[in-house]
């Protein structure tokens, strides 16, 4: 019998990637979204605090416009993100309304970690929304985000954004739902002998070497971005689980302490949780 993990998570950030939300034909995975809304609403009913960091704006926008290939021009991407973001929030609003849960959109730029007042304003909004029993749904503000020499407002990816939100709100746990079962010691797509690592307590050279590649045509992330997110979480003495988001009900298994996915946490956090 496998030993259960003690997580003791009350305030939880869940990050869902584009590949978990969008089919290869640019259409929404409505059943996945419905199940995600059900699980997070159920967690709210249990008295837990939940924040959702959702990718997918560009993917949804592509589907809305009938595009099958992500454009490379930044103005095109920003326009498509604007179209997709409103549609994505409408879908989430309907999905959570089925469980009598209110949601709120929070579009962030990197200012929230660069400027103290922006950080305070964002944190205050998170805290009030949670106090009002509302589920914040977070994404990067792709329409205005940019990266220049002295004016950087863009996060590198939503994996980083989810880790930053986890730090900001002092969450107990970050759950990253992706299209892979966890972190492997080699690429499982190329190496049938690759082994899933159930727990990682530091991001060393061997771990970094095992990571590589990019995500789907709709997303921008890959395993490297998830490791960077894990590094940030570990540095703040928090916990992160990377797991497959095909069925969001896996969140129940994670919170029950079942050894699914890969858990990132420092040994002292493990001792405190037990």
One Martini backbone bead per residue (centre of mass of N, CA, C, O) as a GRO file, in nm:
protein
  274
    1UNK     BB    1   0.095   0.038   0.024
    2UNK     BB    2   0.069   0.362  -0.030
    3UNK     BB    3   0.177   0.652   0.085
    4UNK     BB    4   0.055   0.925   0.215
    5UNK     BB    5   0.013   1.264   0.180
    6UNK     BB    6   0.082   1.563   0.360
    7UNK     BB    7  -0.069   1.889   0.293
    8UNK     BB    8  -0.265   2.092   0.423
    9UNK     BB    9  -0.493   2.237   0.225
   10UNK     BB   10  -0.671   2.554   0.205
   11UNK     BB   11  -0.502   2.725   0.003
   12UNK     BB   12  -0.566   2.717  -0.356
   13UNK     BB   13  -0.385   2.672  -0.660
   14UNK     BB   14  -0.505   2.645  -1.000
   15UNK     BB   15  -0.349   2.523  -1.298
   16UNK     BB   16  -0.450   2.552  -1.641
   17UNK     BB   17  -0.391   2.438  -1.947
   18UNK     BB   18  -0.453   2.452  -2.276
   19UNK     BB   19  -0.450   2.136  -2.332
   20UNK     BB   20  -0.696   2.097  -2.120
   21UNK     BB   21  -0.911   2.296  -2.296
   22UNK     BB   22  -0.799   2.222  -2.596
   23UNK     BB   23  -0.828   2.115  -2.892
   24UNK     BB   24  -0.670   2.062  -3.197
   25UNK     BB   25  -0.932   2.228  -3.335
   26UNK     BB   26  -0.989   2.481  -3.122
   27UNK     BB   27  -1.177   2.347  -2.919
   28UNK     BB   28  -1.359   2.299  -2.647
   29UNK     BB   29  -1.345   2.124  -2.332
   30UNK     BB   30  -1.636   2.103  -2.178
   31UNK     BB   31  -1.611   1.865  -1.979
   32UNK     BB   32  -1.361   1.965  -1.832
   33UNK     BB   33  -1.476   2.236  -1.738
   34UNK     BB   34  -1.714   2.118  -1.579
   35UNK     BB   35  -1.539   1.951  -1.381
   36UNK     BB   36  -1.375   2.182  -1.271
   37UNK     BB   37  -1.614   2.339  -1.153
   38UNK     BB   38  -1.709   2.115  -0.964
   39UNK     BB   39  -1.455   2.078  -0.791
   40UNK     BB   40  -1.413   2.375  -0.697
   41UNK     BB   41  -1.697   2.402  -0.573
   42UNK     BB   42  -1.660   2.174  -0.368
   43UNK     BB   43  -1.426   2.303  -0.218
   44UNK     BB   44  -1.588   2.545  -0.127
   45UNK     BB   45  -1.797   2.372   0.037
   46UNK     BB   46  -1.551   2.282   0.236
   47UNK     BB   47  -1.391   2.577   0.287
   48UNK     BB   48  -1.211   2.646   0.062
   49UNK     BB   49  -0.956   2.821  -0.109
   50UNK     BB   50  -0.985   2.942  -0.455
   51UNK     BB   51  -0.758   2.957  -0.740
   52UNK     BB   52  -0.763   3.035  -1.092
   53UNK     BB   53  -0.529   2.950  -1.350
   54UNK     BB   54  -0.586   3.045  -1.694
   55UNK     BB   55  -0.556   2.940  -1.989
   56UNK     BB   56  -0.668   2.997  -2.354
   57UNK     BB   57  -0.729   3.262  -2.511
   58UNK     BB   58  -0.597   3.204  -2.787
   59UNK     BB   59  -0.733   2.933  -2.843
   60UNK     BB   60  -1.024   3.043  -2.836
   61UNK     BB   61  -0.984   3.263  -3.052
   62UNK     BB   62  -0.915   3.069  -3.280
   63UNK     BB   63  -1.187   2.920  -3.274
   64UNK     BB   64  -1.365   3.172  -3.328
   65UNK     BB   65  -1.196   3.227  -3.617
   66UNK     BB   66  -1.093   2.947  -3.749
   67UNK     BB   67  -0.811   2.875  -3.645
   68UNK     BB   68  -0.507   2.648  -3.667
   69UNK     BB   69  -0.283   2.880  -3.646
   70UNK     BB   70  -0.056   3.047  -3.480
   71UNK     BB   71   0.031   3.352  -3.472
   72UNK     BB   72   0.328   3.570  -3.479
   73UNK     BB   73   0.203   3.833  -3.446
   74UNK     BB   74   0.145   4.031  -3.181
   75UNK     BB   75  -0.120   4.181  -3.260
   76UNK     BB   76  -0.271   3.918  -3.325
   77UNK     BB   77  -0.248   3.785  -3.047
   78UNK     BB   78  -0.389   4.014  -2.888
   79UNK     BB   79  -0.658   4.007  -3.038
   80UNK     BB   80  -0.722   3.706  -2.986
   81UNK     BB   81  -0.713   3.727  -2.676
   82UNK     BB   82  -0.951   3.922  -2.649
   83UNK     BB   83  -1.157   3.729  -2.768
   84UNK     BB   84  -1.100   3.474  -2.585
   85UNK     BB   85  -1.137   3.587  -2.296
   86UNK     BB   86  -1.442   3.645  -2.306
   87UNK     BB   87  -1.526   3.355  -2.377
   88UNK     BB   88  -1.393   3.207  -2.141
   89UNK     BB   89  -1.551   3.356  -1.914
   90UNK     BB   90  -1.832   3.271  -2.010
   91UNK     BB   91  -1.788   2.969  -1.968
   92UNK     BB   92  -1.716   2.980  -1.668
   93UNK     BB   93  -1.970   3.120  -1.566
   94UNK     BB   94  -2.162   2.891  -1.651
   95UNK     BB   95  -2.026   2.655  -1.503
   96UNK     BB   96  -2.040   2.780  -1.206
   97UNK     BB   97  -2.350   2.840  -1.200
   98UNK     BB   98  -2.436   2.537  -1.164
   99UNK     BB   99  -2.298   2.583  -0.847
  100UNK     BB  100  -2.338   2.870  -0.726
  101UNK     BB  101  -2.079   3.031  -0.849
  102UNK     BB  102  -1.862   3.292  -0.828
  103UNK     BB  103  -1.674   3.494  -1.059
  104UNK     BB  104  -1.343   3.647  -1.133
  105UNK     BB  105  -1.155   3.867  -1.317
  106UNK     BB  106  -0.782   3.849  -1.349
  107UNK     BB  107  -0.560   4.075  -1.503
  108UNK     BB  108  -0.211   4.045  -1.532
  109UNK     BB  109   0.099   4.197  -1.460
  110UNK     BB  110   0.434   4.239  -1.362
  111UNK     BB  111   0.379   4.475  -1.165
  112UNK     BB  112   0.301   4.299  -0.908
  113UNK     BB  113   0.637   4.258  -0.858
  114UNK     BB  114   0.761   4.555  -0.910
  115UNK     BB  115   0.521   4.715  -0.764
  116UNK     BB  116   0.396   4.769  -0.456
  117UNK     BB  117   0.111   4.884  -0.526
  118UNK     BB  118   0.027   4.662  -0.721
  119UNK     BB  119   0.058   4.435  -0.522
  120UNK     BB  120  -0.146   4.539  -0.312
  121UNK     BB  121  -0.392   4.552  -0.497
  122UNK     BB  122  -0.399   4.254  -0.580
  123UNK     BB  123  -0.412   4.133  -0.297
  124UNK     BB  124  -0.671   4.276  -0.205
  125UNK     BB  125  -0.849   4.146  -0.420
  126UNK     BB  126  -0.813   3.857  -0.343
  127UNK     BB  127  -0.910   3.877  -0.048
  128UNK     BB  128  -1.197   3.985  -0.110
  129UNK     BB  129  -1.295   3.758  -0.291
  130UNK     BB  130  -1.262   3.536  -0.078
  131UNK     BB  131  -1.449   3.674   0.129
  132UNK     BB  132  -1.695   3.664  -0.097
  133UNK     BB  133  -1.682   3.369  -0.223
  134UNK     BB  134  -1.487   3.396  -0.470
  135UNK     BB  135  -1.352   3.296  -0.788
  136UNK     BB  136  -1.056   3.351  -0.911
  137UNK     BB  137  -0.961   3.436  -1.253
  138UNK     BB  138  -0.643   3.395  -1.401
  139UNK     BB  139  -0.453   3.613  -1.621
  140UNK     BB  140  -0.290   3.742  -1.861
  141UNK     BB  141  -0.249   4.064  -2.012
  142UNK     BB  142  -0.203   4.032  -2.342
  143UNK     BB  143  -0.280   4.315  -2.466
  144UNK     BB  144  -0.037   4.478  -2.278
  145UNK     BB  145   0.186   4.289  -2.279
  146UNK     BB  146   0.544   4.336  -2.236
  147UNK     BB  147   0.907   4.344  -2.358
  148UNK     BB  148   1.147   4.564  -2.244
  149UNK     BB  149   1.411   4.711  -2.116
  150UNK     BB  150   1.219   4.923  -1.903
  151UNK     BB  151   0.927   4.755  -1.980
  152UNK     BB  152   0.805   4.503  -1.785
  153UNK     BB  153   0.477   4.312  -1.815
  154UNK     BB  154   0.570   4.016  -1.871
  155UNK     BB  155   0.521   3.699  -1.849
  156UNK     BB  156   0.657   3.406  -1.955
  157UNK     BB  157   0.414   3.244  -1.809
  158UNK     BB  158   0.159   3.067  -1.638
  159UNK     BB  159   0.341   2.917  -1.447
  160UNK     BB  160   0.466   3.167  -1.322
  161UNK     BB  161   0.205   3.305  -1.241
  162UNK     BB  162   0.107   3.085  -1.043
  163UNK     BB  163   0.351   3.115  -0.851
  164UNK     BB  164   0.312   3.415  -0.785
  165UNK     BB  165   0.031   3.383  -0.665
  166UNK     BB  166   0.112   3.185  -0.446
  167UNK     BB  167   0.298   3.382  -0.303
  168UNK     BB  168   0.110   3.629  -0.261
  169UNK     BB  169  -0.130   3.447  -0.099
  170UNK     BB  170  -0.012   3.214   0.068
  171UNK     BB  171  -0.030   2.933  -0.033
  172UNK     BB  172  -0.029   2.584   0.023
  173UNK     BB  173  -0.106   2.517  -0.293
  174UNK     BB  174   0.005   2.401  -0.617
  175UNK     BB  175  -0.183   2.311  -0.911
  176UNK     BB  176  -0.062   2.151  -1.207
  177UNK     BB  177  -0.234   2.118  -1.509
  178UNK     BB  178  -0.164   1.886  -1.765
  179UNK     BB  179  -0.034   1.651  -2.033
  180UNK     BB  180   0.109   1.519  -1.779
  181UNK     BB  181   0.174   1.305  -1.500
  182UNK     BB  182   0.466   1.442  -1.467
  183UNK     BB  183   0.792   1.397  -1.363
  184UNK     BB  184   1.062   1.290  -1.554
  185UNK     BB  185   1.388   1.148  -1.618
  186UNK     BB  186   1.248   1.146  -1.903
  187UNK     BB  187   1.118   1.126  -2.212
  188UNK     BB  188   0.827   0.942  -2.259
  189UNK     BB  189   0.805   0.976  -2.580
  190UNK     BB  190   1.116   0.846  -2.623
  191UNK     BB  191   1.122   0.684  -2.330
  192UNK     BB  192   1.000   0.387  -2.196
  193UNK     BB  193   1.197   0.409  -1.921
  194UNK     BB  194   1.065   0.628  -1.797
  195UNK     BB  195   1.038   0.794  -1.476
  196UNK     BB  196   0.840   0.878  -1.225
  197UNK     BB  197   0.858   1.146  -0.999
  198UNK     BB  198   0.701   1.181  -0.691
  199UNK     BB  199   0.954   1.356  -0.559
  200UNK     BB  200   1.075   1.702  -0.511
  201UNK     BB  201   1.324   1.924  -0.330
  202UNK     BB  202   1.510   1.998  -0.590
  203UNK     BB  203   1.670   2.197  -0.853
  204UNK     BB  204   1.887   2.032  -1.035
  205UNK     BB  205   2.082   1.938  -1.298
  206UNK     BB  206   1.930   1.667  -1.352
  207UNK     BB  207   1.649   1.792  -1.376
  208UNK     BB  208   1.709   1.997  -1.601
  209UNK     BB  209   1.805   1.784  -1.811
  210UNK     BB  210   1.520   1.631  -1.826
  211UNK     BB  211   1.425   1.885  -1.947
  212UNK     BB  212   1.201   1.973  -2.228
  213UNK     BB  213   1.043   2.152  -2.444
  214UNK     BB  214   0.716   2.202  -2.564
  215UNK     BB  215   0.409   2.262  -2.613
  216UNK     BB  216   0.156   2.338  -2.768
  217UNK     BB  217   0.032   2.539  -3.021
  218UNK     BB  218  -0.120   2.722  -2.799
  219UNK     BB  219   0.111   2.727  -2.614
  220UNK     BB  220   0.427   2.817  -2.414
  221UNK     BB  221   0.495   2.572  -2.262
  222UNK     BB  222   0.684   2.349  -2.043
  223UNK     BB  223   0.891   2.188  -1.833
  224UNK     BB  224   1.070   2.429  -1.768
  225UNK     BB  225   0.845   2.619  -1.662
  226UNK     BB  226   0.765   2.427  -1.427
  227UNK     BB  227   1.037   2.436  -1.282
  228UNK     BB  228   1.037   2.740  -1.230
  229UNK     BB  229   0.786   2.733  -1.058
  230UNK     BB  230   0.896   2.534  -0.847
  231UNK     BB  231   1.132   2.710  -0.754
  232UNK     BB  232   0.955   2.937  -0.638
  233UNK     BB  233   0.801   2.763  -0.438
  234UNK     BB  234   1.044   2.651  -0.279
  235UNK     BB  235   1.162   2.935  -0.196
  236UNK     BB  236   0.869   2.976  -0.027
  237UNK     BB  237   0.782   2.715   0.123
  238UNK     BB  238   0.613   2.545  -0.081
  239UNK     BB  239   0.362   2.371  -0.280
  240UNK     BB  240   0.372   2.129  -0.564
  241UNK     BB  241   0.162   1.987  -0.826
  242UNK     BB  242   0.213   1.764  -1.097
  243UNK     BB  243  -0.053   1.693  -1.335
  244UNK     BB  244  -0.312   1.545  -1.494
  245UNK     BB  245  -0.592   1.727  -1.669
  246UNK     BB  246  -0.802   1.542  -1.807
  247UNK     BB  247  -0.910   1.494  -1.500
  248UNK     BB  248  -0.996   1.710  -1.244
  249UNK     BB  249  -1.051   1.483  -1.020
  250UNK     BB  250  -0.750   1.458  -0.931
  251UNK     BB  251  -0.765   1.663  -0.699
  252UNK     BB  252  -0.875   1.470  -0.490
  253UNK     BB  253  -0.623   1.289  -0.477
  254UNK     BB  254  -0.424   1.503  -0.394
  255UNK     BB  255  -0.576   1.597  -0.125
  256UNK     BB  256  -0.567   1.289  -0.012
  257UNK     BB  257  -0.250   1.195  -0.074
  258UNK     BB  258  -0.207   1.075  -0.332
  259UNK     BB  259   0.048   0.938  -0.555
  260UNK     BB  260   0.015   1.181  -0.772
  261UNK     BB  261   0.236   1.279  -0.951
  262UNK     BB  262   0.438   1.566  -0.863
  263UNK     BB  263   0.608   1.661  -0.570
  264UNK     BB  264   0.692   1.989  -0.450
  265UNK     BB  265   0.918   1.985  -0.164
  266UNK     BB  266   1.047   2.043   0.129
  267UNK     BB  267   1.136   1.866   0.403
  268UNK     BB  268   1.017   2.068   0.619
  269UNK     BB  269   0.729   2.058   0.503
  270UNK     BB  270   0.681   1.758   0.548
  271UNK     BB  271   0.712   1.763   0.857
  272UNK     BB  272   0.477   1.969   0.911
  273UNK     BB  273   0.244   1.791   0.771
  274UNK     BB  274   0.270   1.530   0.977
   0.00000   0.00000   0.00000
